[in-house]
Amino acid sequence: MQSVKHLLSLISAWVLPLTLAFGQTAATRPNILFIMSDDHAAHAISAYGSRVNQTPNLDRLASAGMRFNNCFAVNSICSPSRATILTGKYSHLNGVPTFNRFDGSQPTVAKYLQAAGYYTCMIGKWHLVSEPTGFDRWSILPGQGVYFDPQFIEPNGQHMIRGYVTDIITDLAIDFLKNRPKEKPFFLMCHHKAPHRSWEPDEKHRAMFASRQIPEPPTLRDDYATRTDAIHECQQKVFADLTRRDLKLEPPADLKGAARNAWLGVKPTEVETTVDGKKQKLTGEALNAWKYQRYMQDYLACIQSVDDNVGRLLDWLDKNDLSKNTLVIYTSDQGFFLGDHGLYDKRFMYEASVKMPFIVRWPGMTKPGTVQEAMAINPDFAPTFMALAGLPVPADMQGRSLIPLLKGERPADWRTSWYYRYYHDPGDHNTRAHYGVRTTTHKLICFWKKDQWEMYDLVKDPDELHNLYHDPAQKDTVAKLKAELYRLKKELKDEDQFAYQQPP
Ligand SMILES: [Ca+2]
């Protein structure tokens, strides 16, 4: 703790000379508006070529800025991604491999920016158990929070706000911007709860999607041939694992309390519903298709409200003459399976899960309507914020500033591979722990508790349907990927700190 305080005071002393050295003066340092939703897959954004929805406000941001096509979460679940974004470090160094408590006494990018004169604020989903540190103002949802009439925790207590959570978080963000000290640049983390499970839209957006037929993804009926045990064993399957609660089925009126909850927790194999005005009993393939529709209709309706609210924030910046000197980011804490491989949720190192949407508008610096193919990872976010504030990137942050990429300059030594590690096993969905490496062309995954491996050629098989690990023709490729995996693991100081035991 003492060393952190010492470090922060040193940084304060450095700020003036360093900002001058980095060419960012107090007057030119940009405001940073970081909007992050929860579980919003890039392939549910029309700027990313979505087949399932339209997101005009996110598209507006993308057309005025840069869309990253290859931005990834290095541990694809909520709390670990948040801890990584704050610290610039992998889970094994920031101490949050699963849903455990974040040690708020460690250095974070919010603390560094606050010490450097930024006005810092955190609004919405926090999900790190401990209270936020390094923020001048914060208002967070307890745990996962709820969609309707949510509670918020603030430094001086907890209170409920009536309404829909996505609207309220945006209201709070605007209130913060209105009442900020105008002489300081701001760093605002605006974290939406939506579209996290249990996917509860407000009435307006629910109605928009209620009768919409959503196209099925090509891998919805993946038979998992050639894959190892993990995907067979996991319980995050659209057809097998969605509950009556997920599907918004109405319990019998006489059921109360625990009995009602038990009824809602059932994964139904038969559902009575109304199709084209007629009551029907759905089973088998008809029920499977219906489950996918119910899941996606609600998930997409939640996203539509996020999109509307991003539009509100962008409008507010425009009206208050803040758009020019504010860097705006839209991202999600990880991706999500939208029926891809027959799954919902995230966790696996497969593309739909690890790929984060990442859209950045930075007027005057980032060329409008550009697309970035270089690989970014969520440990890069904190170093990027440091560099934007004109601060040196601390040596123990494991990512790299994205500023050169945002300016359209790709450093010759930019990464061509990155390391992944997921720990929450069995977790909520019986998903096996694994680590792996992804390059620009291949992916190697090791489920270390069983010593089972998968290898994919992402160029020939972008849907990751053909595990080539045991293919004799791929022997050399597998050996090279293994060498790279262990090189990265060592370089990142992953010494299996949480391999077999996670913090409580
Ligand atoms: Ca999440």
Residues whose N, C-alpha, C, O or C-beta is under 5 A from the ligand:
A	BS01	CA	D38 D39 I77 C78 D333
